[in-house]
Amino acid sequence: MVGDNRKLLIFPLSEVPELARGQGVFLQKYKDGGLTDATSFTWSEGLKDENGRLFGPTDLKEWRGVRAQAGRIVPNGWARSRKFVT
């Protein structure tokens, strides 16, 4: 997940609970702004930004966290658009 504040947070999909209809769950904590983009990916394959740059597991280990944390500023070289390639 990437927010308007340029903070990236990576957490396991298993941490997202399945709730009843009409209820919500916090995915990332924001002081200002909101969600820009979210995607799911396989950890071993890495993650691509909109510029096509591939960030592998060793590049992303500092951004792993627990759901609903604030995250950390995106890595150097990340696309200014703050979008993922799927």
C-alpha positions, 0 to 999 in steps of 0.5 A: 500500500502507498499513501498520498504521503509517499509512505509504503507499507507491506504486510501479509494478506492473511492480516486482512480480516473478512468482516460482515458487509458494511464494516471496514478495516484499517489497512494503513494509518494516515495522518494526512491524505489517504490511499494512493494505490494498493496491490498484492504480490508474491514476496519472492517475485518482488514489486514493480513501480509505475516506472517498471523498476523492480524492487526485490525482497532484499530492497523491500525488507525495511517496509514490511510491517503489520497492518494499520501501521503508518509505513515508511517513505518509499525507497529511492527511485520509486515513481513519483506517481506512487503507483504499482504495475500489476 
